[in-house]
Amino acid sequence: MRANSRRIKAIHISYPNSNDVTAARARGLDAGGLIMIHGQKTGLGWLAPLLQHFNWTDGCVGLSNADMEVVWRAVDVGTPIRIDP
């Protein structure tokens, strides 16, 4: 968990694991990496209503800063996170 990042707060997700890499390669794809749950850029929280209409996360889970604060308080380091397609 990173309190000081370019985003208001960020929780790193341990993705990709070896199964994710194998599955991506089998489809001829790059599994990617550095996936996080994060708020908006520091100082730009006011854009939350507008950004909900765009893909602005580059594969991450992007939340409004208010929602990120709720998640930040609720999730402990090591908590398993599952994201289904």
C-alpha positions, 0 to 999 in steps of 0.5 A: 500500500502506498500513501505517497504516490502520484495518485491520492493512494494506491494498493498494489495488486500482485498481478500477474502471477505465474498462471496469469503469465502462462494464460496470456502467453497462450493467447499471444498476449502480454500479461502486463503488470504494475496493476493497482487500485488507486484514486485520482491524481493528486489535486485532481479529485474534482474530475471524478464525475467526468472520468467515470466516462473514460478508460483512464486507468491503463488496466488499473482499478481507478476509484474516486478519491472518496471511494479510495479512502473507504477502500484504504481504511478497509483493506489490510496489507496482504488481503487477497484481491480477486478481480473477475473479467 
